């Protein structure tokens, strides 16, 4: 698991400051020392457009973007950890 702890390039989270699901996911990832890059879609129009493009026109957060180009909408932390482990093994 140590290869995941500082690899913020493997995971980008599109979030907002007011989203309770975003706060929960970040808290759970932080507890496991899993790195990520966070982008606030309320402050970044391009990020908001990206989130809408992968969610059928809806601005759903959190949206996770992985280094392999795949995305997940409102994923549980366990799913994020599993995907990052899969990417680390690839």
N, C-alpha and C positions, 0 to 999 in steps of 0.2 A: 504494500500500500504506500510505501514511502515515495515511490516515483510519482504519485499523484499529488503530494502535498504542496508542491510549489509550482505546478504546471498550470498557471492561469491561462496559458495559450490554448489549452485543450478545451476550455469551457468559457463561453460568454453567456452571461445572464442578462436578459433584457427585462427591466423591472420599472417600478415607480416607487416613490417614497411612501405612498399611501396604501399600497397593496399588502394586506395581511398575509397572503399566500407567498409573496416575495420575501417578506420579513421572516417567515417561518422557514422557507427553503434556505435562505442565506444563513440563518442561525444554525440549522442542522449541518450544513456544509462546513461552517466555521468550527463547530464543535469537533468535527472529524479532520480539521485542518486541511480541507480540500480547497485549493486555490481556484479562483475564477476572476474573470474580468466582468465588471458590472457596468451596464449602460442604462441610464434613465431615459425611457422613451418620452417622458414629458419634456425633457430638456434637449432632445436630439431628434429632429424631424426625420432624418434619414433612418435612424434606428426604428422610429415609429412606423415608417413606411415598410421597412423590412419585416417587422413583426406582423403587420397587416398582410403582407404578401404571403407569409407562411401559415396564416390562420384564417384563410378564407375572407379576407377583408376586415377582420376584427382585430382590435388592439388588445390581445389577451396576454396578460403577464402573470407569472413569469414565463418567458419563453427562453429555452436553453438552445444555444447553438454550439455544436461540438466541432472539433477540429476536422472531422471528416465531412463536414457540410450538412450533416443531418440536424434536425431540430426536434424538440419536444415541448409541448405546451403544458404548463403547470405540472411538471413531473414530480413524483415523490423523490425525496432525497435518495432513497435506496436505488431507484432507477438511474439516477444521475451517477451514483457511485459505480453501479454495474457497467454503465456505458463507458465511463472513464477507465475502468479496469480493462474492458474489452479493447479500447483504443491503446492503452499502454502495452497490451500483449500483442498488438498487430505489428 
